[in-house]
Amino acid sequence: MRILLSRAGRALPVVAAAAALAAVTALPVATATAAVASPVARAAVGDEAPYIVTVHKDADPATVARMVGASPDYVYRTALHGFSARLSPGQVAALHVIPGVESVQEDGGVSSFGTAD
């Protein structure tokens, strides 16, 4: 039996993810030398790596990418439901706590040449 969700029911995972991300980013950062933490700068290009992120079929991949400040290179909606983007370590950590994110995998090269041992 298939259960149809209302628009509010489909939006609930996105709203919950936004609330979780807001709660995580609002936590104070304690430092031994300063009473006020400095703002986090965007990671240098060298700190970013290509990732493939898959999300639950009810979540919008582009919305999830925007939640962590990522600019997707591709958004997948057919065989794979997710996006690919260059992500900083902070963005990867934020994705791991968002409900509806199924996997966050670093993208790597694949070759069909060579011998199997």
Secondary structure as GFF3:
##gff-version 3
##sequence-region A 1 117
A	DSSP	alpha_helix	7	25	.	.	.	ID=ss1
A	DSSP	three_ten_helix	45	47	.	.	.	ID=ss2
A	DSSP	beta_strand	49	55	.	.	.	ID=ss3
A	DSSP	alpha_helix	61	67	.	.	.	ID=ss4
A	DSSP	beta_strand	74	77	.	.	.	ID=ss5
A	DSSP	beta_strand	81	87	.	.	.	ID=ss6
A	DSSP	alpha_helix	89	96	.	.	.	ID=ss7
A	DSSP	beta_strand	101	106	.	.	.	ID=ss8
###
